[in-house]
Amino acid sequence: MDPVNIFPLLGLGGVGLGDIVIGLSLGSRLFLIAVGLSLIFGVLGVLNFAHGALYMLGAYFALSFSTNVIGNFWLALVVGAIAVGVVGAAIEVVTIRPLYERAESDLDQLIVTFGFVLITHEVVRFVWGSQPYSTDAPGLLDFSVSIGGSQFTAYRLFVIVAAAAVMVGLWLFIKRTYFGSLVRGTSSDREMASMLGVDVPRLYTAVFFTGSLLAGLGGALAAPMQSIGPSLGEAVIIDAFIIVVIGGLGSLSGAFVGAMFVGMMQSIVPQFFDAGSIAVPFLAMVIVLLIKPEGLFGGIGE
């Protein structure tokens, strides 16, 4: 038996190990934006429509820092992610924090974050133009690896490992640190946390910064693997919402499982039928909402 291709035995003759790797790669990129979106909603209750725009900024910042400012991809990766985190924290402090106590705060927050989608899109067009950009993978990982008869760059495999490392790191951070206990407690009962002396506004800003940083990191890591343009954020935010709904809003493990599922569907389903394949993740989301509206997993740190 060929150990590389067992899929014919499962009735999936059109699927190879290479398709699985592509699916995991897509899922890894989606996880880094979805987990930040899920974290922000789980703690703040804010469904951040601007999260895709922050992902896009991460790609642009990494491109600009690595080619024009720093000249080192890895350093640009870190600086770009932190810069996006700062942008996200500023958005929370200036425009979202004043809305928490309003009676219709949920609707107001949606409108404000959607407004930042349009603003960021126009800022990007003004600064970088409308033309697409591309950047090379860092030289350390710019070589090919053969898996299942398909060739992949080592960088693509690195992104898969990086997403898994982020998942483990976040879980440990939320479960094992004092700040993580504050995050979990505040997500359950913000009034009680405030009565116990927790600086809830500052905690909210820190969580928004973290979620935005993760979106920026996702965009920066994805920069060498896709075209960078003003529509980049729009292309991923829909998938991110599907993922957090399937996994459960506020769930870290749910975001990881949901992202890998959506990535695999995007890679495998077109092997069998092209027309309508884009609808499969939406169908999965509808089924989850009908059977388990809270998602497959639930709760911060779960």
VENUR-V230917 format. One record per backbone hydrogen bond with DSSP energy under -0.5 kcal/mol. NH is the residue of the N-H (numbers start at 0). CO is the residue of the C=O. E is the energy in kcal/mol with one decimal. If there is no record, write none. Layout:
nh=NH co=CO e=E
nh=NH co=CO e=E
This chain:
nh=2 co=0 e=-0.7
nh=5 co=3 e=-0.5
nh=8 co=5 e=-1.0
nh=9 co=5 e=-0.6
nh=9 co=6 e=-1.0
nh=10 co=7 e=-1.2
nh=11 co=6 e=-2.8
nh=14 co=11 e=-2.1
nh=18 co=15 e=-0.7
nh=19 co=15 e=-1.4
nh=20 co=16 e=-2.2
nh=21 co=17 e=-2.2
nh=22 co=18 e=-2.4
nh=23 co=19 e=-2.6
nh=24 co=20 e=-2.3
nh=25 co=21 e=-2.7
nh=26 co=22 e=-2.6
nh=27 co=23 e=-2.2
nh=28 co=24 e=-1.9
nh=29 co=25 e=-2.2
nh=30 co=26 e=-2.4
nh=31 co=27 e=-1.5
nh=32 co=28 e=-0.8
nh=33 co=29 e=-2.8
nh=34 co=30 e=-3.0
nh=35 co=31 e=-0.5
nh=36 co=32 e=-1.8
nh=37 co=33 e=-2.7
nh=38 co=34 e=-2.3
nh=39 co=35 e=-2.3
nh=40 co=36 e=-2.0
nh=41 co=37 e=-2.7
nh=42 co=38 e=-1.7
nh=43 co=39 e=-2.4
nh=44 co=39 e=-0.8
nh=44 co=40 e=-1.2
nh=45 co=39 e=-0.8
nh=46 co=44 e=-0.6
nh=47 co=45 e=-1.1
nh=48 co=46 e=-1.0
nh=50 co=47 e=-1.4
nh=51 co=48 e=-0.7
nh=53 co=49 e=-1.8
nh=54 co=50 e=-1.9
nh=55 co=51 e=-2.1
nh=56 co=52 e=-2.2
nh=57 co=53 e=-2.0
nh=58 co=54 e=-1.5
nh=59 co=55 e=-2.2
nh=60 co=56 e=-3.3
nh=61 co=57 e=-2.2
nh=62 co=58 e=-2.2
nh=63 co=59 e=-2.8
nh=64 co=60 e=-3.0
nh=65 co=61 e=-2.1
nh=66 co=62 e=-1.6
nh=67 co=63 e=-2.7
nh=68 co=63 e=-0.9
nh=68 co=64 e=-0.7
nh=69 co=64 e=-3.0
nh=70 co=64 e=-1.7
nh=75 co=71 e=-2.5
nh=76 co=72 e=-2.4
nh=77 co=73 e=-1.6
nh=78 co=74 e=-2.8
nh=79 co=75 e=-2.8
nh=80 co=76 e=-1.9
nh=81 co=77 e=-2.3
nh=82 co=78 e=-2.5
nh=83 co=79 e=-2.1
nh=84 co=80 e=-2.1
nh=85 co=81 e=-2.3
nh=86 co=82 e=-2.1
nh=87 co=83 e=-2.7
nh=88 co=84 e=-2.5
nh=89 co=85 e=-2.3
nh=90 co=86 e=-2.1
nh=91 co=87 e=-2.2
nh=92 co=88 e=-2.6
nh=93 co=89 e=-2.5
nh=94 co=90 e=-2.1
nh=95 co=90 e=-1.2
nh=95 co=91 e=-0.6
nh=96 co=91 e=-3.1
nh=98 co=95 e=-1.8
nh=99 co=96 e=-1.3
nh=101 co=98 e=-1.4
nh=104 co=101 e=-1.2
nh=107 co=103 e=-2.0
nh=108 co=104 e=-2.8
nh=109 co=105 e=-1.9
nh=110 co=106 e=-2.2
nh=111 co=107 e=-2.6
nh=112 co=108 e=-2.7
nh=113 co=109 e=-2.2
nh=114 co=110 e=-2.1
nh=115 co=111 e=-1.6
nh=116 co=112 e=-1.0
nh=117 co=113 e=-1.4
nh=118 co=114 e=-2.4
nh=119 co=115 e=-2.7
nh=120 co=116 e=-2.0
nh=121 co=117 e=-2.0
nh=122 co=118 e=-2.4
nh=123 co=119 e=-2.6
nh=124 co=120 e=-2.0
nh=125 co=121 e=-2.1
nh=126 co=122 e=-2.5
nh=127 co=123 e=-2.9
nh=128 co=123 e=-0.8
nh=128 co=124 e=-0.8
nh=132 co=227 e=-2.5
nh=134 co=222 e=-0.6
nh=140 co=137 e=-1.8
nh=141 co=138 e=-1.0
nh=142 co=140 e=-1.4
nh=144 co=151 e=-3.7
nh=146 co=144 e=-0.6
nh=146 co=149 e=-3.1
nh=149 co=146 e=-1.9
nh=151 co=144 e=-2.8
nh=153 co=142 e=-2.8
nh=154 co=140 e=-1.2
nh=155 co=152 e=-0.6
nh=156 co=152 e=-1.2
nh=157 co=153 e=-2.1
nh=158 co=154 e=-2.0
nh=159 co=155 e=-1.3
nh=160 co=156 e=-2.0
nh=161 co=157 e=-2.9
nh=162 co=158 e=-2.3
nh=163 co=159 e=-1.9
nh=164 co=160 e=-2.4
nh=165 co=161 e=-2.4
nh=166 co=162 e=-2.2
nh=167 co=163 e=-2.2
nh=168 co=164 e=-2.8
nh=169 co=165 e=-2.8
nh=170 co=166 e=-2.3
nh=171 co=167 e=-2.4
nh=172 co=168 e=-2.4
nh=173 co=169 e=-2.8
nh=174 co=170 e=-2.4
nh=175 co=171 e=-3.0
nh=176 co=172 e=-1.0
nh=179 co=172 e=-0.5
nh=180 co=176 e=-1.8
nh=181 co=177 e=-1.9
nh=182 co=178 e=-2.3
nh=183 co=179 e=-2.5
nh=184 co=180 e=-2.4
nh=185 co=181 e=-2.8
nh=186 co=182 e=-2.1
nh=187 co=183 e=-1.2
nh=188 co=184 e=-2.3
nh=192 co=188 e=-2.1
nh=193 co=189 e=-2.2
nh=194 co=190 e=-2.1
nh=195 co=191 e=-1.6
nh=196 co=193 e=-1.4
nh=197 co=192 e=-2.4
nh=199 co=197 e=-1.7
nh=202 co=198 e=-2.3
nh=203 co=199 e=-2.9
nh=204 co=200 e=-2.1
nh=205 co=201 e=-2.2
nh=206 co=202 e=-2.5
nh=207 co=203 e=-2.7
nh=208 co=204 e=-2.6
nh=209 co=205 e=-2.3
nh=210 co=206 e=-2.9
nh=211 co=207 e=-2.5
nh=212 co=208 e=-2.7
nh=213 co=209 e=-2.2
nh=214 co=210 e=-1.7
nh=215 co=211 e=-2.7
nh=216 co=212 e=-2.7
nh=217 co=213 e=-2.3
nh=218 co=214 e=-2.3
nh=219 co=215 e=-2.6
nh=220 co=216 e=-2.7
nh=221 co=217 e=-1.8
nh=222 co=218 e=-1.0
nh=224 co=221 e=-2.0
nh=225 co=221 e=-0.7
nh=225 co=222 e=-0.8
nh=227 co=132 e=-2.9
nh=228 co=226 e=-0.6
nh=231 co=228 e=-1.9
nh=234 co=230 e=-1.5
nh=235 co=231 e=-0.8
nh=235 co=232 e=-0.7
nh=236 co=232 e=-1.8
nh=237 co=233 e=-0.7
nh=239 co=235 e=-2.3
nh=240 co=236 e=-2.1
nh=241 co=237 e=-2.1
nh=242 co=238 e=-2.3
nh=243 co=239 e=-2.3
nh=244 co=240 e=-1.9
nh=245 co=241 e=-2.4
nh=246 co=242 e=-2.9
nh=247 co=243 e=-1.9
nh=250 co=247 e=-2.3
nh=251 co=249 e=-0.5
nh=254 co=250 e=-1.5
nh=255 co=251 e=-1.8
nh=256 co=252 e=-2.7
nh=257 co=253 e=-2.8
nh=258 co=254 e=-2.2
nh=259 co=255 e=-2.2
nh=260 co=256 e=-2.2
nh=261 co=257 e=-2.6
nh=262 co=258 e=-2.7
nh=263 co=259 e=-2.4
nh=264 co=260 e=-2.4
nh=265 co=261 e=-2.4
nh=266 co=262 e=-1.3
nh=267 co=263 e=-3.1
nh=268 co=264 e=-1.5
nh=270 co=267 e=-2.0
nh=271 co=268 e=-2.2
nh=272 co=268 e=-2.0
nh=276 co=273 e=-1.7
nh=278 co=275 e=-1.6
nh=279 co=276 e=-1.3
nh=282 co=278 e=-2.5
nh=283 co=279 e=-2.5
nh=284 co=280 e=-2.2
nh=285 co=281 e=-2.4
nh=286 co=282 e=-2.3
nh=287 co=283 e=-2.3
nh=288 co=284 e=-2.4
nh=289 co=285 e=-2.0
nh=290 co=286 e=-2.3
nh=291 co=287 e=-3.3
nh=294 co=291 e=-2.5
nh=295 co=245 e=-2.8
nh=296 co=246 e=-2.3
nh=298 co=248 e=-0.5
nh=301 co=298 e=-2.0
